[in-house]
Amino acid sequence: MAHKIGSTLLGGSRCQFRVWAPRVEKVEVRILDAENPAKIAEAASCNNEDAGRFMRLERTDRGYHEGIADRIQPGTRYLYRLDGAKDRPDPASRLQPEGVHGPSQVMDPGEFQWNDASWQGIPLEAYILYEIHVGTYTIEGTFDAIIPFLGEIKELGVTALELMPVAQFPGNRNWGYDGVYPFAVQNSYGGPEGLWRLVDACHQRGLAVVLDVVYNHLGPEGNYHSDFAPYFTDRYRSPWGQALNFDGPESDEVVGYFIANALYWLRDFHIDALRLDAIHGIVDCNAQPFLRLLAQAAKDFARQAGRKIYLVAESDLNDVRFILPAESGGYGLDAQWSDDFHHALHSLLTKEKSGYYLDFGSIQHLGKALEDGFVYSGQYSPHRRRRHGNSSRRIPARQFVVCAQNHDQVGNRMLGDRLSSLVSFAELKLAAGVVILSPYPPLLFMGEEWGEKAPFQYFTSHSDVALIEAVRRGRREEFAAFDWQGEPPDPQDEGTFLRCKLDHDRKHTEPHRTLWDLYRQLIVLRKSLPAFEQPSKDRMSVLTFEKQSVLQICRWRESDEALIVANFSDEPQMTLVSAYEGEWRRRLDTADRRWKGPGSSIPARFGSSGEAQVTLCPKSLALFERLR
C-alpha cells in the first residue's frame, strides 16, 4: 500500500516523478534551472509562469501520474502544473527551499555518508528521552547547532533524543504541528542534510533518535493537497483543521501516503522511533485501520533492517487497545505517553484544580499512575463528566512514557510557564526523583534538568492575515476552561519565539548546576541499581498515605530491593515504611545539603524487621537500597 511517491533519482541524471492526483486529468512536471538561482526565482514567479521545461506525466491506476525525466540533478527544483492552470509544490516534496508556497527540490539521500553501520538501536525499556524543539534549543535554531551539545546530553544519562516535528511549516518559527509537507525537512532548520548529520552524530554517541510526526492533520497555510486528491473528508471534524480521509472512498492512497512517510524517516534518516502526535484526532472506522497497518509496516521494516524500531503514541483516550498486540485485538503500537501520570504529579505539586487538573490532586492518583499507568480506567471523570479509559494494569511498564514536563503541558499553559516558575526548588527535585526512579521510560523536556526559566510559548510565522487572527482567537478560547488570568502572548510576534530560547549559560550557575547534577545522579541510580533492572509492575509495590501526603514505592529483582519514599507535604513527616527485613542504606535524599537542601533527617543506615520508621523533610524524596 505504501507506494514510492515524489521525486526519486534513478542514476544517470534520470529522475522518476510520481504523484497521486485523481482530481486532475493532466499533470506536467515544470522543471526549473538548478544551476541558476536567478532563473529559478524568475521561473517560479507569477510573472513568468511558462518558464522552465515541461514534461507530461502518464496517468496510471488509481489516479497516479508518473514519468521519468532526463537531465535532473540533486538540487533541481520543480512544480507540478495541474490541468495547465495551477502550479503546485509536490505533496511528497523532500525539501521546500523557499517555503511552503515555493517549488520543491530533488534530493539524493545516497549522497550522505553514514557512519552508523553498527547501530542497531536500544531496547525500549532503556529509553530515557530528552525532548527538543530545534528552533529554540539553541540561538541558531538548527540541527547542526544541537550537535555540540550531544556530549553533555549523553553525560546527563539520556539515551534518546526526541525532536518535535520537523516537517516543513510556514515561515521560520512554529512548534511544527502546522507542517504541510510531511516528507520535507524544515528548510530553516537545515533541511535533510542537517537532519542526516544530527542523527548520524547521535548514533555515533550511542543516542537513539525519536521523531515527532503528525498524522492527524496537516497545517492550513500552503496546504494544496486538495488540488490533487481527496486527502481530506467532511464526514469528521478535527480540532486543528480538515480531518484526513483514512476510511472513506480512495482512503487507501491516503493511508499509503502516510505509511510511506513513516518508512521514509526510518529508512532514509535512520530514525529509531516515531512519536505519533494526538492519535485521538485520527478518526478511522475501517476494520483494518491505518494505525494497525502502520504498526505492521514498521515491524516489517525493523525485521528487514535488523534494527530496533518503535512507534510511541500520544493519546488522551486512556485506551490500551492502541498498545495491545494485534493478535490480542490491539493496534500493535509499542508505547504511549501517560498524560495521567503527568497530571497527577503536577496537580500534587501546584495544587491546580482547573481544566483537566480537576480530575487529580490526591496522592492516591499518583500512586495508581505508578502502579498501573492510567489513573482513569473506566471510572467517572469530573472534568469530562463521563466515564473515561480502560484498565492498563497488565500493560508492561516499558509501554508508558512519563514526565513532569513536556512541550504540551508547558506550552499549552497561557504563559508557557515551566514547572521551575510554578514550584519551589525542593519540589523540582522531588518531581525529578518520582519521574526518573519510576519503572517507566522517563521523558525530560529540554532545560528542565537545570531548571530553565525561559517559557515555552506558542509561536507561529504565518503570512495569511485571516489565519493569524484565527490562531490568536483560538488560543484565547483554549484557555477558557482554566483559571489563568491575563492575555496570552501573541503567537505571531517574533518576540514570543525569541523569549523561548534556552539560556545554556544558566546551567553553569547555582542552583541550576546542582539540579543538573541531581538529574544526572538519579539517572545513574536508575541505570545501576539491580532492583531497577528489567522494570516491571509485577516487581513493584506502591503505598499511599493521604493524610501525610506520603508515597512509598518498593521495587525489587530477585533478592535485590530498593525503597523510594516521597513526602509531598509542607511539613516533616515521620512515617512507618514497609521494608524487607535487614539493613538498609540511604543512597539519596533530595533534602541533603549536597542538593542544596536543609540537610537529611534520615540516618545513613537503618535496620528493619519488616517495618522501619523514617522522618522525611518537607517536599523531599529519599531512596534506600537493602544491603545483602
N, C-alpha and C positions, 0 to 999 in steps of 0.2 A: 504493500500500500504506500510505502514511503518512496516516491519517485525521485530521481535526480532532477532537480529543478534549478533555474537560474542560469548562470554562465559557467561553463566548465571547459578549461583549456585542455586540448587533446594532444598537444605537441605539434611541432612543425608550423607554428603560428596559426593553428586552427582552433576554433572555439565553438562549442555547442551551446546554443541558446534554447531554453525550454521554459515555457510559461503556460500556466493554466488560465485560459481566457475564453470560457464557453459563451460569454456575452458578446464576443467580438467575432466578426466574420474574417477580418483581415488584420494580421499583426505583422508589422515590419520592425526590424531592429535598425535604429538610427545610430550609426557608428560614428563617433566623434574622433577628432585627431588627438591621439595620445601624446604626440611629441610636441604639440604646440598649445600651451595653456591659453594663449590669446584666442586661438581659433576655437578652442573648447568653449570659452566664455561667449564668443560670438555665435557659435552654432547653437548653444543652449538658450540663447536669449530669444524673447518673443519677437524681436525684430528680424530674425533671420532663421525662421523655423524650417527652412528647406535645406540648410547647410548640413554637411556630413554626408556619408554614403548610406544607402538603404539596402536592406536585404529582407525579402518577404519570407516569413516562416510558413511551413506547411501545417495545416490543421490536421490533427490526428484524433484518435479515440478520446472520448470524454472531455472534449474541449481543449485539449493541449495543442500548442503551436510550437514547432521546433524546427531547427535547421542548423547547419554548420557553416560558419563564416571563415574566410581566409584573412590573412594579414591582421591578426589580432594578437596583441602582446599584453603581458601583465601591465596594468595601468590604463588600458584602453577604457574610455568612458562611452556610455551608450544609454539610449532611452528606447522604450517601446512606443511606436506610433500605432494607435488603435483606430481602425477603420478610416485611416487617412486624415483623422481630425484631431486627436489628442495625443500629446507626447507625455508619457508617464515613466517614472522610475520602475525598476524591476521589483515586484513584490518579494522576490527572493534575492535581492541585492546583497552582495558581500561587503560593500563599502559605499557610503554616500559622502564623498569628499566635500561636497558643497551643501550638505544638509539634506533635510527630508524632501525638499522641493527640487533638488538638482538631479543631474544624471547619476547613474550607477557606474561602478568601476569594476572591471575584471580583475580578479585576484588569483594568484597561484600559490596555494598552500604548500606545494612541493618546494618552493624556494627557500623556506625556512629550514635551517639545520638544527634538528632537535638533539639534545644531549641527555635525554631521559630514557634511553633504550632499556635500562634495567628496572625502571619504575613500574611497579605493578599495583600501587595503591596500598591503603591500610585498612584494617578491619573497622567496621562501623563503630564498634564499642571503644575503639581507640581515638575517635574523633574528639578533639577539643577545638571548637570553632571560634574564629575571630572574624566578625562581620565588618566589612569595609565599604564605605561609599567612595568610589575612586576620585570623584571631584572635590571632596572635602578632606580627605585623609592627609593630603599634602598641599602646600601652596601652589605647586604646579598643576595639580589635579590630573595627573596622567598615570598610565600603567607603569611607565619607566621610573617615575618618581617614587613608586612604592618599593621597588627592588632594594634600595639601600637600607630599608627598614626590616627586611626579611630576617636578618640575623638576630635583631632584637626581638622580633616576634617569636622566632624559634627559641631563643633563650628564655622567654617567658614560659615556654612549655606548650604553646599552641601547636596543634598538629594539622590544622586545616584552615586555609584562608577562604572566607566566603565573600564573594563580590556581589554587591547589589547589581541590578540589571544593567547591562552594557549595550543592549540593542539600540540602534540609532533613534534618538528622540529629537524634538525640535530645539534648535539653539544649542547653547553650550552648558546649560545648568538645568538639572532635573534630577529627581530621585531615580528615574529610569523606568518608572511604571507607565510613562507616556510613550514608550517605544512604539514605532510604527513599522520598522523593518527588522523583523526578528533575527535575520541572518547577518545583518550589517553591524559591525562593531563600531561604537560611537567614535566619530572622527576626531572630536576634541580630546578624547582620552588617549589617542594614539593609534586608533584603528586596529586591524588584525595583527599587524606586525608588533605593536606594543603589547597586545594580549599574549601573543605567542612567547615573547621574551619573558613576560611576567610568569606565565605558567611554567616555562622551562626552568626559570630561576627557582621557583618554589619547589619543583620536583628535585632539583639538584640539592636542595637543603632538606629534603625529606618531608616537605609540606604538601598535603593534598590541596586541591583547589575545588571549591564549590561555586557554582554559578547560579544566581537567581534568575529564573526565566518566567515570563508572563504569558500564560496560555489561556487566560480567562477573558482577555480583551486586547484591543490594540488602541493606541492613542488616537485622538481625533485629528490633530494637525499633521498634514502630509499623508493622510491615510487615503490612498487612491485605490485600495483593493477592490472596492465595489465596481469600479470601472471595468475590471477584468472578469470577476466571477462572484457567485453568491457566498462569499466568506461569512456573511452575517445573516441573522434571522430576526424577524419582527415578532416571532412567537414567544420570545422570552425578553425579559428586561435585565440589564446589567447596571450595577451602581456606577460603573465607570464609562459607560458608552454603549454602543451597539453590542448585543450578545453574539458570540461566534456561533456559527452553524455546525454543531457537532453531531446532530442526529436527524436533520431534515433532508430533503432531496439534495443530491450532489454533495452531501456532507463527507463522503468517503475521501474526497480530494482535500477537504479542509483538514481532516484527521491526518491524511498523508503528509500534508504540508508541515504540520507541527511535529509529527514524528520525525520527518526529515530534518527539521530544525534541531531537535534533541540529539539526533545522531551526528549532526554536523558539529556540535560543540564537543561531543565525546570523541569523535574521530579526528577532526581537523585541528582541534585545540587541546586535545588530551585532558579535557576536564574530567574530574574524578566523580563528581556528584552534581546533580541539578536540584536546586530548591524550587519547587513548583508553587508559584505565588497563588494564594487565595483560591484553592480549588473549589471552595464552596460557591464560587462565582461561575463555575462551569456547569451548565445545565445539559444533561445528556441522558436521554431515556432509552438509548439503544441497548439491546441485550448484550452487545459486545462494545462497551463504552470506550471512549478514547483513552481514558486513563489506564484501563486494563491493557489495551493494545500497546500503549506507550511503555508500560512496565515490562511487558513481554519483549518488546523490541530492544529495550535497554539491557535486559538479561541476556538476550541472544547475542548482542554485541559484546557484552562483557565476557561471555564464554569464548567467542571467537578471538577476541583481542587478548585474552589471558590477563585481564585486569579486574580489580575490584571497583565496581561502579554502583552508585546508589541514587535513588530518587527519594527526595525528602519533601513532603507536602506541608503546606500551610493550610489549615482548615479550622474554621470556628464551629464545626458541626459536632465535635466530640463523637465521631463515628469511626469505630475501629475497622469497619469494612474496607476502608482505604488501605490499611496496612496489614490486613489478613492475607495469607497466601491465596492465590487464585483457586487452588484445589479445595480451599475451605470456604469458597464463595466470596472471597475478597477481591480487591483490585491488584494486590501484589506490590504496592509501593513499599519502600524499605523502612521509612520512618516518617514522623511528622512532628512539627512544633507543638509543644504543650502550652497553650495560652493560659490554661487553668493554673499551672504552676506559677507562671509569672504573676497573674492576678492575685493569687493567694499570698504570695510573698510581698508584693507591692502594697497591698491593702493593709497587711500587718505592719509594715514599716511606716507608711504615710498616714494611715487612718482614713484614707479617702473612701467615700461611700457613694459617689455619684457615678452615673453611666453604668458600665458593666462591673465596676467595683462594688455595686450594690449586692452582688451575689457572694461577696467574700468578706473577710475581716476576722475570721476565727482561726485560732491556732489549729483547730481540727481540720480546717480546709487545707492548710499547708501539709498537715500530716497525711491526709488522704492523697494529695497530689504526689507526695513522696512514695507512698505505698502503691498507688495504682497508676498514676499518670494523669487521668482525668479526675476532677473533683465532682463534676456533674455527669452522672452516669445513668440518667433516666429520671431523676427526681425533679421537682418543680424549681424553676429558676425565677426568682422575683424580678430580675431585670427583663427577662424575655416574657414573663407572665405565662409560661407554659413549661411542660417537661422538656428536658434537654439532655442529649447524649445517651450513650450506652456504656456498658462496663468495659474497662480496659485492664481489669485485674490480671488477666492471663497473658497480656501482651508483654513480651520481653522488654527489659529496661532499655536496651540499646535502641529501641524504636521510638523513643521520645527525646526530643531536643529541648532543653530547658535553659532559662536565662533569667537574669534580674533586669536586663535592659535589652532592647533591640531597636532597629530603626522605626518600627511601627509604634512601639509603646512609648518611645521618646518623641518621635516626630509628629505623632498624632495627638500630642498634647498641644494646647493652643499656643503656648510659647516655646514648645520644643525643649522644655527643661529636662535635663538629665537627673538621675537619682542623686547625683552629687549636689544638686541645687535644692533638693527636697528634704534630705535627711542628714543626720549627723555623720561625722567620720566613723564613729563606733558602729553605726548602722550600715554604712558601706562595707565595713569589714565583715559584719555579721552576714549580710547578703552574699558576699563573695564566698564565705565558707559554706553556706547552705547549698549554693548552686554547684560549686566545684566538687564538694565532697558527696554530692548526691550520686546515685547509681546510674544516672542518665548522662548522655553526651552533653556537656555544657557549651553554651554559646556566650561569648563576650562581644559587646558592641564597642567598636573602636574608641579607645580613650578611656573606657570605664576603669581599666586596670590602673590608671593613675589618677582617677577622679577628675577627668576633664570637665571644665566648667562651660566651655562653649556649647551653646544649644545645638540641637539638630532640628531645624525648622523646615517647613515645606517650601520648596523653591522651584520656579519654572522660568523659562525664557521663550514663551510663545510669541508669535508675531501677529496672531489673529486677535483683534481688539475685543470682539464679542466673546471669544473663548477666555481671554484674560479676565474679563469681568465675571464670567460664569464660574471660573475657578475661585475667584475671591468670594463670591456669594456662597458657593458650595462649602468652602472652609468655615465660613461663619455658621452655616446651618448644621454642619457636622458636630459643632461643639455645644449645640443646644441642650443635649442630654446631660452635660456636665455643669458643675457649679463654678467653672472658671470665669473670672471677671476680666473685662477689658476687650481690646480689639486684637484679632490675630495679625501677625506680621504679614505684610503684602508679599505673596509668593513671587510676584513678578519683579520686585525691587532687587537689584543686584546686591544691595547691602544685606538682604536677608540671607542670601547664599554665602557671602563673604564672612558673615557673622558665625557661620557654622564650621569654618576651617579649624582643624585641630591645632592646638598650641603645643608642639612637641617639646619646647623648652621647659614647659611646666613640669614635665615628668622628672626633671632633674632637681626640682626644689621640694622642700618639705611642706606639708606631709605627703605630697604626691609620690615621692620616691619610696617612702615607707609602704604606701598602699601597693605600689608596683611590686615591691619585694614580697609583700604578703601574698599577692596573687601568685607569684612565682613559687613560693613555698607551699601554698595549697595545692598547686598542680604537681609539684614534686611528690607530695604526700599521696595524692590521688594515684600517681603512677607507681609509687614504690611500696606502699603498704600491702602486704599479702592479702589482707581481708578485703581490699578493694579490687583485686584482680578478678576478672570474669564477673563484672557487675550483674547482679541478679536480684529480683524482687523476692525470690524464694529464700535467699540467704540474707534477709534483712528484716528487722522488726522496728516498728515505729510506735512510740508512746507520746501522747499529748496531755498536757496539764493546763486546762483552760484558765483556771483561776490564777495560776502563776505565770501563764503565758510562756511555758517552757516546753521544749520539744526534745525528745530523745530518739536517737537513731542508732541501732546496733547492726553492724554488718560483719559478716564472717565468711571464711572459706576454710572448710575442714576445722583444724584446731586454732586457726588464726582469727582473732576477734579485734574489732575496733568499735569504739563508742563515741558518738558525737552528741553533745548536749548544747542546746542553744537557748538563750534567755532573751525573749523579745520584750520583756517588761522594762519599765523605767527604774526599777528597784533591784537591789541584790536579791538573789533567790537561793535559799537553801533547799535543795531538792534531793530526794531519795532516788538514786538511779539503780536500774536493774542491770547488774553487771555479773558476768560469769565469775565463778569462784577463782581466786588467785590474786596475783599482784598486777596492778595497772600502772602504766607510765603515761604521764602527760606529754603529748607530742606537740601540742599547740594550744594557746589560749589567746584569742584576739585582744583580751584585756591586758596582756603582758606589756611591760614598758618598751620592749623591743618593737612593738607595733604601735607605740605612742598611746598606750592605754594607761589607766591608773595603777596598774600592777595586778598580777594574777592573785586571786584569793584561794587558789587550788594548790594543794601540795604537788610536788613533782612526781610523787608516787603515792599510791594508796592501796590498801588491801581490801578485798571483798569476799564475803562468804555467800554471795548471791545478790546482795544489795550493799550499796555504799552511799554515804552522804557527802555531797559536794555543794559548795557555795559559788555561784557564778555572779560576776559583776553585771550591772545593767547592760543590755544590748551587747551581749558578747556570745562567743561560741568557743567551746573547748573540744579538743579531740584527744582521745586516750587509746592506747594500744595495750593489750594484755600481754604480759611477759610470760614466756613459757617456763 
